[in-house]
Amino acid sequence: MFVIVLSAVLAPFILTGAVVTSVSIVAGSSSSSGDAPGGAVTVSGDWAIPLSSYSFTSGYGPRECEGCSKFHEGVDLASSCGDVVHSASSGVVISAGPYQRYGNTVRIDHGGGVSTLYAHMMWDSQRVKAGQTVEAGTPLGFEGNTGQSHGCHVHFEVRLNGAPVNPAPFMAARGLPLV
């Protein structure tokens, strides 16, 4: 397996739409924590981990907490407020902006019934718009604390035919373990 590491040095070029002519290809596999050198994003095949480094702070499934939904339809990945959130795979942006209880959110249709959601990003931080085509690792916006949220993190969901599925085994099956 090959893992493509996009250096954080490339982020300004990606954010401005400039053409990137080279990337590093490193033999090996991604780390289990989502870490990559220099704040890089880890890509495996057609999929990427949404943050360059993070703590896995809340899993998928039933939970009990004050002011929370009773069933957590995604996972929470926490790094630092303002860290770049990246697309997990190529697709078309469904929406970018306020969305239900999620605050500032980007939703992406990856085709084949698969979609992803990235929630609680900082207001006005989105770098994509509805209808835009993105690739794995495309910067979407910045980690924040908007909507029904308790501290800076990214709420990451994967949906199959509209129904939520656990992102951890879904991403692990693509060579990108989240935990």
C-alpha positions in Angstrom: 0.0 0.0 0.0 1.1 3.6 -0.6 0.3 6.5 1.5 0.4 10.0 -0.1 1.5 12.7 2.3 0.5 16.3 1.4 2.8 18.6 3.2 1.3 21.5 5.2 3.6 23.7 3.0 1.2 23.0 0.1 -1.9 24.2 2.0 -1.5 27.9 0.9 -1.3 26.8 -2.7 -4.4 24.5 -2.4 -6.4 27.2 -0.5 -5.7 29.7 -3.3 -6.5 27.2 -6.1 -2.9 27.2 -7.5 -1.8 24.1 -9.3 0.3 21.7 -7.1 2.8 19.9 -9.3 4.3 17.4 -6.9 3.5 15.4 -3.8 5.5 13.0 -1.7 4.6 9.3 -2.0 5.8 7.3 1.0 5.6 3.5 1.2 4.0 2.3 4.4 0.7 2.8 6.1 -1.0 5.5 8.0 -0.6 5.8 11.7 -3.5 5.0 14.0 -3.7 8.5 15.5 -4.0 10.3 12.2 -0.5 11.9 12.7 1.6 12.8 9.7 4.9 14.7 9.5 4.7 18.5 9.6 0.9 18.8 9.9 0.4 16.9 6.7 -2.8 15.1 5.7 -2.6 11.3 5.4 -4.1 9.9 2.2 -4.5 6.1 1.5 -5.9 5.3 -2.0 -8.9 7.5 -2.6 -9.5 8.4 1.1 -7.9 10.8 3.7 -8.1 11.4 7.4 -9.9 14.8 7.9 -7.3 16.2 10.4 -3.5 15.9 10.3 -3.4 15.1 14.0 -6.1 14.7 16.6 -7.5 13.0 19.7 -10.4 10.7 19.2 -12.8 12.3 21.8 -16.2 10.7 21.2 -17.2 7.5 19.4 -20.2 6.5 17.3 -23.4 5.2 19.0 -25.6 5.7 22.1 -24.4 8.1 24.7 -25.7 10.0 27.7 -24.7 13.6 28.2 -26.4 16.9 29.1 -27.6 18.7 25.9 -26.4 16.0 23.6 -28.2 13.9 21.1 -29.0 10.4 22.4 -27.3 8.7 19.5 -24.0 10.0 18.2 -24.1 9.6 14.4 -20.4 10.2 13.9 -17.1 10.5 15.7 -15.5 13.5 17.3 -11.9 14.3 16.4 -10.2 17.1 18.4 -7.0 18.9 17.6 -6.9 22.7 18.0 -9.3 25.5 17.1 -8.4 26.7 13.7 -6.7 23.6 12.4 -7.5 22.7 8.8 -10.3 20.2 8.1 -9.8 18.1 4.9 -12.1 16.2 2.7 -12.0 12.4 3.4 -12.5 11.6 -0.3 -13.3 13.0 -3.7 -16.8 14.1 -4.5 -19.2 17.0 -4.9 -20.0 19.4 -2.1 -23.7 19.2 -1.2 -23.7 22.1 1.2 -21.2 24.4 3.0 -22.5 26.6 5.8 -25.0 26.4 8.7 -26.7 23.0 8.9 -29.2 22.0 11.5 -27.7 21.4 15.0 -24.2 21.0 13.5 -23.3 24.7 13.1 -20.9 25.5 10.3 -20.8 22.2 8.3 -19.6 20.8 4.9 -21.4 17.8 3.4 -19.9 15.9 0.5 -21.5 13.3 -1.9 -18.8 10.8 -2.8 -21.1 8.8 -5.2 -22.3 5.2 -4.8 -24.6 6.3 -1.9 -21.6 7.4 0.3 -21.6 10.9 1.8 -19.6 12.6 4.6 -20.3 15.4 7.0 -17.8 17.7 8.8 -19.4 19.7 11.5 -18.8 22.5 14.1 -16.2 24.3 11.9 -15.4 28.0 12.6 -17.9 30.4 11.1 -17.0 31.8 7.7 -14.1 29.4 7.5 -15.4 27.1 4.7 -13.1 27.0 1.6 -15.6 25.2 -0.6 -19.1 25.8 -1.9 -22.1 23.8 -2.9 -21.6 22.1 -6.3 -17.7 22.3 -6.1 -15.8 19.1 -6.9 -13.2 18.2 -4.2 -10.5 15.5 -3.9 -9.3 13.5 -0.9 -7.4 16.0 1.3 -9.0 19.2 -0.1 -9.1 21.8 2.7 -12.7 22.4 3.6 -12.5 24.9 6.5 -11.2 25.2 10.1 -11.9 23.2 13.2 -14.3 25.1 15.5 -17.0 25.0 18.1 -20.3 26.0 16.4 -23.8 24.5 16.7 -24.5 22.0 19.4 -20.9 21.5 20.4 -18.9 21.4 23.6 -15.4 22.6 22.7 -13.3 22.7 19.5 -13.5 19.5 17.5 -14.7 18.1 14.2 -17.8 15.9 14.2 -17.2 13.5 11.3 -20.0 11.4 9.8 -20.2 8.8 7.1 -23.6 8.0 5.6 -24.5 5.1 3.3 -27.7 5.8 1.3 -28.6 8.5 3.9 -28.1 6.3 7.0 -25.3 7.0 9.4 -22.6 4.3 9.7 -19.7 4.1 12.2 -16.8 6.1 10.6 -14.1 4.3 12.5 -14.5 0.8 10.9 -15.5 2.5 7.6 -12.2 4.4 7.4 -10.1 1.5 8.8 -11.4 -0.7 5.9 -9.8 1.9 3.7 -6.4 1.8 5.4 -7.1 4.8 7.6 -7.8 3.8 11.2 -9.1 6.7 13.3 -8.5 5.1 16.7 
